[in-house]
Amino acid sequence: MLSSIVGFLGDNIVSLAGGVWAFVGVAVSFFAKKYLVPLLRVERKRRYARWIAAIADELTDDLKLKYPGRKWLQELDRAVDKIIEICGIERDIADRAIKASVSRKDG
């Protein structure tokens, strides 16, 4: 019995190794699809959000320089329109970015 198992393994070791590597490949692809791809998507969105925040900061800094005192706060609609133009994002996202930038400046 043992000799037949050893003989079978000896004759089919290449095909068995191929099957093991196929299983490893399937496991790695499952892991990548389940964990790695969502992580990369989140990281891309996080970088995009940081980019939008930096643009909002630059726009509010520019408004502060152009309009001294608290008058620059009246020009926030212009900043929202500009960030929509630059980034191509929706109005509510641009509005939140500008408001967050203002709160960082006032805080």
DOBA-429508 format. One record per residue: residue in three letters; x, z, y of N, C-alpha, C, CB in turn. Coordinates in steps of 0.001 Angstrom, whole numbers. Last residue first. Glycine has a CB too. Layout:
// residues N
SELUM   rest      n_c1      n_c3      n_c2     ca_c1     ca_c3     ca_c2      c_c1      c_c3      c_c2     cb_c1     cb_c3     cb_c2
SELUM    Ala         X         Z         Y         X         Z         Y         X         Z         Y         X         Z         Y
...
This chain:
// residues 107
SELUM   rest      n_c1      n_c3      n_c2     ca_c1     ca_c3     ca_c2      c_c1      c_c3      c_c2     cb_c1     cb_c3     cb_c2
SELUM    Gly     -9946     13469     78896     -9674     14682     78134     -8314     15179     78238     -9961     14481     76761
SELUM    Asp    -10022     11049     80143    -10576     12210     80856    -10191     13523     80195    -12091     12107     80934
SELUM    Lys     -8864      9410     78204     -8257      9475     79539     -8741     10700     80305     -8574      8202     80335
SELUM    Arg    -10543      9685     76043     -9138     10060     75886     -8460     10216     77248     -8394      9011     75039
SELUM    Ser    -12888      8672     77155    -12850     10100     76799    -11414     10569     76564    -13702     10365     75540
SELUM    Val    -12137      5992     77429    -12431      6797     78634    -12350      8278     78299    -13840      6453     79208
SELUM    Ser    -11934      5281     74734    -10760      5199     75606    -10955      6042     76861    -10475      3739     75990
SELUM    Ala    -14558      5595     73947    -13524      6430     73330    -12261      6430     74177    -13206      5940     71907
SELUM    Lys    -15744      3577     75494    -16110      4985     75719    -15089      5934     75106    -17498      5274     75138
SELUM    Ile    -14531      1321     74314    -14276      1634     75722    -14618      3092     76011    -15089       699     76645
SELUM    Ala    -15586      1512     71716    -14129      1502     71928    -13797      1879     73369    -13536       110     71591
SELUM    Arg    -18335      1338     72165    -17770      2562     71599    -16269      2646     71823    -18074      2643     70113
SELUM    Asp    -18432     -1297     73158    -18879      -186     73998    -18309      1137     73491    -20416      -124     74035
SELUM    Ala    -17613     -2734     70910    -16800     -2771     72134    -17153     -1606     73047    -16997     -4107     72880
SELUM    Ile    -19765     -2136     69230    -18408     -1740     68836    -17493     -1711     70060    -17842     -2711     67761
SELUM    Asp    -21884     -3284     70658    -21883     -1835     70410    -20501     -1335     69976    -22923     -1482     69337
SELUM    Arg    -21195     -6058     70738    -21249     -5257     71962    -21185     -3757     71680    -22516     -5576     72731
SELUM    Glu    -18838     -7213     68231    -20192     -6965     68740    -20141     -5997     69927    -21103     -6396     67617
SELUM    Ile    -15877     -9206     68990    -16629     -8182     68257    -18000     -7996     68894    -15857     -6837     68233
SELUM    Gly    -13735    -10715     69992    -14835    -11364     69293    -15651    -10397     68451    -14306    -12463     68422
SELUM    Cys    -11593     -9817     71502    -11620     -9508     70068    -12701    -10246     69294    -11807     -8043     69879
SELUM    Ile    -12015    -10867     74131    -10693    -10852     73506    -10784    -10745     71988     -9867     -9700     74055
SELUM    Glu    -14781    -10543     74640    -14146    -11853     74781    -12809    -11915     74030    -13930    -12176     76266
SELUM    Ile    -15045     -7817     74301    -15822     -8726     73449    -15189    -10106     73471    -17304     -8800     73913
SELUM    Ile    -13426     -6971     76370    -12999     -6686     74999    -13789     -7524     73993    -13167     -5190     74687
SELUM    Lys    -14955     -7871     78534    -13605     -8395     78320    -13139     -8150     76893    -12624     -7760     79304
SELUM    Asp    -17283     -6342     78367    -17363     -7798     78264    -15998     -8407     77953    -17919     -8393     79559
SELUM    Val    -16139     -3812     78798    -16820     -4105     77536    -16909     -5611     77332    -18232     -3473     77512
SELUM    Ala    -15222     -4134     81424    -14256     -3880     80347    -14864     -4177     78982    -13766     -2426     80396
SELUM    Arg    -17642     -4408     82742    -16676     -5509     82791    -15642     -5357     81662    -15967     -5552     84177
SELUM    Asp    -18686     -1906     82322    -19352     -3072     81722    -18437     -4285     81711    -20643     -3403     82479
SELUM    Leu    -17069      -252     83907    -16894      -248     82452    -17593     -1420     81764    -17410      1051     81880
SELUM    Glu    -17067       227     86596    -16676     -1105     86151    -16533     -1211     84627    -15377     -1495     86809
SELUM    Gln    -17445      2843     87181    -18580      1948     87426    -18306       543     86893    -18895      1885     88924
SELUM    Leu    -14979      3979     86823    -15976      4209     85775    -17200      3309     85948    -16407      5674     85772
SELUM    Trp    -13602      3534     89147    -13325      2647     88023    -14329      2820     86887    -11924      2890     87507
SELUM    Lys    -14180      5590     90868    -14915      4342     91032    -14716      3394     89845    -14486      3655     92317
SELUM    Arg    -12746      7868     90921    -13697      7749     89817    -14479      6435     89885    -14664      8934     89826
SELUM    Gly     -9587      6644     92073    -10593      7697     92000    -11487      7507     90784    -11436      7723     93276
SELUM    Pro     -9215      3031     92425     -8753      4425     92447     -9916      5426     92408     -7907      4671     93694
SELUM    Tyr     -9152       277     90656    -10177      1052     91371     -9780      2532     91349    -11600       844     90725
SELUM    Lys     -6852      -662     89410     -7548     -1507     90385     -8509      -713     91260     -8305     -2607     89670
SELUM    Leu     -6125      1410     87661     -5190       972     88698     -5888       170     89792     -4075       140     88081
SELUM    Lys     -8364      1579     86034     -7941      2757     86795     -6994      2379     87922     -7272      3773     85875
SELUM    Leu     -8343      -944     84845     -9430      -587     85761     -9055       614     86629    -10711      -283     84973
SELUM    Asp     -6030      -652     83261     -6075     -1676     84311     -7176     -1371     85329     -6299     -3071     83692
SELUM    Asp     -6898      1321     81517     -5750      1576     82398     -5736       597     83563     -4431      1479     81612
SELUM    Thr     -8907       -87     80216     -9280      1040     81076     -8133      1443     81989     -9713      2235     80231
SELUM    Leu     -7320     -2037     78895     -8363     -2438     79854     -8757     -1291     80771     -9598     -2950     79115
SELUM    Glu     -5703      -437     77238     -5092     -1296     78265     -6121     -1697     79325     -4479     -2560     77616
SELUM    Asp     -7671       714     75613     -6827      1555     76464     -6189       739     77576     -5745      2243     75633
SELUM    Ala     -8632     -1575     74325     -9536      -795     75176     -8738       111     76111    -10504        47     74313
SELUM    Ile     -6342     -2263     72870     -6839     -3182     73897     -7768     -2443     74856     -7575     -4381     73252
SELUM    Ala     -6227       -42     71156     -5117      -310     72077     -5552     -1249     73202     -3923      -914     71317
SELUM    Ala     -8623      -356     69734     -8427       832     70576     -7293       614     71580     -8128      2066     69702
SELUM    Ile     -8064     -2744     68359     -9163     -2710     69331     -9001     -1523     70274    -10530     -2637     68610
SELUM    Trp     -5984     -1764     66724     -5732     -2871     67650     -6804     -2904     68749     -5702     -4221     66885
SELUM    Arg     -7296       106     65174     -6220       549     66064     -5914      -508     67120     -4953       870     65258
SELUM    Ala     -9030     -1631     63808     -9588      -614     64712     -8523       -91     65668    -10190       553     63906
SELUM    Tyr     -7166     -3070     62308     -7986     -3783     63284     -8585     -2799     64294     -9107     -4578     62574
SELUM    Arg     -6229     -1040     60635     -5306     -1692     61568     -6071     -2417     62668     -4392     -2679     60823
SELUM    Arg     -8622      -525     59244     -8001       539     60031     -7014       -49     61045     -7283      1546     59105
SELUM    Lys     -9028     -2909     57901    -10001     -2487     58916     -9419     -1406     59815    -11287     -1978     58251
SELUM    Arg     -6799     -2808     56209     -6931     -3911     57160     -7915     -3544     58266     -7387     -5196     56442
SELUM    Glu     -7404      -516     54704     -6215      -522     55551     -6274     -1646     56580     -4956      -662     54696
SELUM    Val     -9674     -1382     53354     -9783      -265     54292     -8590      -268     55236     -9873      1082     53538
SELUM    Arg     -8520     -3390     51751     -9576     -3721     52711     -9707     -2636     53774    -10917     -3915     51989
SELUM    Leu     -6759     -1892     50185     -6225     -2899     51102     -7259     -3301     52145     -5760     -4130     50328
SELUM    Leu     -8600      -357     48738     -7630       301     49598     -7057      -684     50613     -6505       921     48762
SELUM    Pro     -9957     -2332     47231    -10663     -1569     48285     -9717      -856     49244    -11588      -547     47652
SELUM    Val     -7654     -3174     45620     -8334     -4093     46549     -9146     -3336     47600     -9254     -5048     45775
SELUM    Leu     -6982      -847     44062     -6051     -1431     45023     -6735     -2329     46049     -4999     -2217     44295
SELUM    Tyr     -9195      -113     42372     -8574       821     43308     -7748       153     44398     -7711      1769     42559
SELUM    Lys    -10329     -2271     40906    -11117     -1070     41180    -10521      -211     42293    -11245      -247     39923
SELUM    Lys     -8344     -4215     40707     -9651     -4564     41272    -10420     -3321     41698    -10473     -5363     40261
SELUM    Ala     -6247     -2744     39526     -6065     -3385     40832     -7403     -3696     41481     -5245     -4668     40690
SELUM    Phe     -7425     -1975     37093     -6958      -968     38045     -6829     -1564     39443     -5612      -383     37593
SELUM    Phe     -7833     -4515     35946     -8971     -3632     36197     -8600     -2578     37242     -9433     -2952     34884
SELUM    Ser     -5179     -5390     35709     -6102     -6119     36589     -7337     -5286     36906     -6520     -7447     35945
SELUM    Val     -4218     -3492     33877     -3634     -3570     35212     -4571     -4299     36169     -2272     -4274     35163
SELUM    Ala     -5814     -4096     31632     -5871     -2760     32233     -5320     -2782     33660     -5083     -1750     31374
SELUM    Val     -5009     -6717     31098     -6410     -6452     31437     -6534     -5094     32117     -7302     -6504     30172
SELUM    Gly     -2305     -6248     30476     -2676     -7110     31600     -4102     -6877     32055     -2497     -8560     31226
SELUM    Val     -2583     -4660     28178     -1931     -4096     29365     -2294     -4922     30604      -387     -4051     29174
SELUM    Phe     -3744     -6579     26483     -4477     -5361     26824     -3900     -4716     28083     -4439     -4366     25651
SELUM    Ala     -1634     -8378     26333     -2910     -8827     26892     -3747     -7625     27316     -3685     -9690     25866
SELUM    Trp       251     -6801     25085       504     -7229     26455      -769     -7759     27117      1594     -8300     26480
SELUM    Val     -1020     -6572     22598      -756     -5365     23388      -533     -5749     24846       474     -4594     22833
SELUM    Gly     -1003     -9234     21772     -2270     -8538     21959     -2118     -7290     22799     -2866     -8180     20628
SELUM    Gly      1740     -9664     21525       956    -10448     22484      -371     -9792     22774       729    -11858     21967
SELUM    Ala      2279     -7946     19432      2862     -7672     20744      2126     -8444     21823      4354     -8029     20762
SELUM    Leu       891     -9297     17401       484     -7941     17776      1031     -7583     19158       970     -6916     16724
SELUM    Ser      2363    -11656     17246       965    -11729     17670       435    -10352     18065        99    -12325     16553
SELUM    Val      4800    -10561     16390      4723    -11327     17639      3280    -11401     18123      5296    -12750     17446
SELUM    Ile      4232     -9360     13910      4681     -8542     15039      4562     -9279     16369      6118     -8104     14825
SELUM    Asn      3413    -10339     11443      2542    -10544     12603      2976     -9770     13851      1141    -10153     12247
SELUM    Asp      5241     -9704      9446      4801    -11094      9587      4066    -11348     10903      3904    -11471      8426
SELUM    Gly      5514     -6941      9780      6678     -7806      9890      6276     -9256     10112      7538     -7691      8647
SELUM    Leu      2894     -6081      9245      3488     -5879     10569      4685     -6794     10786      3910     -4421     10746
SELUM    Phe      2719     -6840      6517      1783     -7385      7516      2361     -7262      8920       421     -6659      7441
SELUM    Gly      4755     -5261      5439      4826     -6718      5339      3913     -7384      6360      4454     -7174      3928
SELUM    Val      3738     -2742      5944      5012     -3122      6539      5165     -4642      6508      6186     -2441      5800
SELUM    Ile      1446     -2926      4351      1309     -2683      5788      2581     -3110      6515      1004     -1191      6065
SELUM    Ser      2584     -3275      1836      1716     -4336      2363      1513     -4172      3875       348     -4326      1637
SELUM    Ser      3956      -899      1508      4739     -2135      1607      3879     -3276      2141      5329     -2513       234
SELUM    Leu      1870       877      1282      2760       964      2427      3559      -319      2610      3699      2145      2273
SELUM    Met       827         0     -1196         0         0         0       869         0      1257      -939      1211         0
